[in-house]
Amino acid sequence: MIVYFDEYSPGTITEISWAYEAHIPIYMVTRMKRLKPWIEAEITKIFSNFDQLHSFLKVQYGLKVKK
């Protein structure tokens, strides 16, 4: 699951929790400096921009990302 998190949203937080409970990897892109500790605990990996996410996906999963 890929999450763009720029503000606290109850719906997004619920989706993160559901994915975590289902053992689905959660990759978050956010510019927020601080997240709640329990949110950080559920996230597989946090990126500060989409370029970092694209590079990770390319290496981790062999994906080609169109820009």
C-alpha positions in Angstrom: 0.0 0.0 0.0 1.3 3.4 -0.9 0.1 6.3 1.3 0.7 10.0 0.7 0.3 11.5 4.1 0.2 15.3 4.3 -2.2 15.7 7.2 -3.9 13.5 9.8 -7.0 12.0 8.3 -9.2 9.5 10.2 -9.9 7.6 6.9 -6.2 7.2 6.0 -5.3 6.2 9.5 -8.0 3.5 9.4 -6.8 2.2 6.1 -3.2 2.1 7.5 -4.4 0.1 10.5 -6.4 -2.4 8.3 -3.4 -2.9 6.0 -1.1 -3.4 9.0 -3.5 -6.0 10.5 -3.6 -7.8 7.1 0.3 -7.9 6.9 0.3 -5.7 3.8 3.5 -3.6 3.4 2.8 0.1 3.8 5.0 2.7 2.1 4.4 6.3 3.1 5.4 9.5 1.4 5.2 12.5 3.7 6.9 15.8 4.3 5.7 15.8 7.9 8.6 16.0 10.4 6.9 14.2 13.2 4.4 11.4 13.1 2.6 9.7 16.0 4.7 6.8 17.2 1.9 4.3 16.7 1.6 5.4 13.0 5.4 5.0 12.5 5.2 1.5 14.0 2.7 0.4 11.4 4.6 1.8 8.4 7.0 -0.5 6.6 9.1 2.4 5.2 8.8 6.2 5.1 10.0 8.4 2.3 10.2 12.2 2.1 9.4 12.3 -1.6 8.2 10.2 -4.5 11.6 10.0 -6.2 12.9 8.1 -3.1 9.8 5.8 -3.3 10.3 5.2 -7.0 14.0 4.3 -6.5 13.1 1.9 -3.6 10.3 0.2 -5.7 12.7 -0.2 -8.6 15.3 -2.0 -6.5 12.9 -3.9 -4.1 10.4 -5.2 -6.7 12.2 -4.6 -10.0 9.5 -2.2 -11.1 9.8 0.3 -13.9 8.2 3.6 -12.8 6.8 6.0 -15.5 7.2 9.7 -14.7 
